[in-house]
Structure formats: C-alpha cells, structure tokens
Amino acid sequence: MKVCIRVCRPCIYTSQMQHMEDIAGTLAAEDAGQVAKLRSVLESVDHKRRKILQQMRGDAHLLNLEEGSPPIQPRFFSPIHHKMWR
C-alpha cells in the first residue's frame, strides 16, 4: 500500500475502502443484508474518491497554466456579455 508523507483525502478514502472490503469479506458468509449495505457504502466511498481525484487533476491543471494567463475564464450565456470578455 502506498504511504503518503501527509494525509490526503484519496489516501483516506483508499484506506476506508480497504477496511470496508475486509469487513465485507468477513460478513459475506454471515448476512447477505449486511453485505448489501457494505457494498452500497463502498460504492459511495469510491464515488467520493473518484470525484476528489478529478478535482485534484483540475487543480493541478490550473497550477500548471502559464504565468500571466487568467486561471479562470468567465463564461456567460448572453452574447452581449461574452463580447465584453474577448
């Protein structure tokens, strides 16, 4: 397992997922209802992890922009406002 120097969200979620997978494996022979609940929790944690990783990729992209270029370009639905930013 990868060890981070600092605690980051993806590592926390990965650790939580591993823990829940271990529990699910233990309970698999005991109670199908509990396994279904754990599976649901695992899917939720995995969804959060993927969302955070996607956000981190976006943040990294913003940090890598060339100096002097605006990090965020405004987007407007109105053509009048859009012309103001050209």
N, C-alpha and C positions, 0 to 999 in steps of 0.2 A: 504494500500500500504506500502511496506517495505521502510524504510528510512535508507539510508546509512550515516555513520559518514563522510565519504569522498565521493566525487562524482566519481563514477566509470562508465566505458563505458556501462556495461549491464544495469545499472540503468537509464542512459541517454536514451538508446535505448528503454527501457521499458516505460519510461515517454513519449517519442516521439510517440511510438505506441499507447499508451492510448489516447494521444491528437488527433492523426490521426483517431483513431476509433470513437472518439466523433464527429469529423468533418464529417466522412463518414456517421455516423448515421443521422446527421443533413441534409446532402445533399441527402440522399437516396431518399427522396420524391421529390427532385427538378430536378436532372440531372443525368441520367444514365452514361453519358460520364465522368463526374467528379468523380462519384463513381468508375468507372473502373480505372481511373488514381490513385485515392487514394488507391485502392486495390493493384495496382502494387507497389506503394511506400511502403505500409505496408509490402508486401512480401519481398521487398528489405531490409527494416529495420530489419525484423525478421531474414532474412538470415544472415545479418551482426552480429546481436546479437548472433545467434547460433554459428557462426564462432569464435567470441570473447570468448564465454563461453568454446568452445572446446580448444582454445588456452590457456585459463586460467587453464583448467584442466591439460593440458600438462605441463604448467609452474609449477603447484603445484606438479606434479609427479617428475619433475626434482629437485625441492627443497627438496622433501622427500627422495631422494636417500641417501643411507648410506654414511657416510663420508669416503673418501678415494677411492670411486669408481668413474670412469670418468663419468661426466654427459652426455657426447655425445660420442657415439662410432662411429668411422668412418666406412662408408660403401663404398666399391669400387666394381665396376663391374668386374674388372680384377682379376683373381685368384692369380696372382703374387702379386699384392698389398694387396690383402686380407690376404695372408700368413704373410705379414710383420706385421700385427696388431694382430696376435694370440699370 
